[in-house]
């Protein structure tokens, strides 16, 4: 694959992730209840992992893989913890 096509593909992926970050942040800020904000935070963690994967593809540096693993585990654990102890918003 030519380098220019590869770079363009990564640029398109980065642009789409930028738009998704903006939509996710909007959902976190304007979410009508805490569950919408929790789903937004899950989306943010997933989008951040995708951004790190795109960075790995762009720089060909695999030292970030450990950070991706930690972020994935912390995102999962935090989601389970919050949903376990969540109460309704009107209580």
ABEGO torsion letter per residue (X at the ends): XBAAAAAAAAAAAAAAAAAAAAAAAAAAAABABAAAAAAAAAAAAAAAAAAAAAAAAAAGBAAAAAAAAAAAAAAAAAAAAAAAABBBAAX
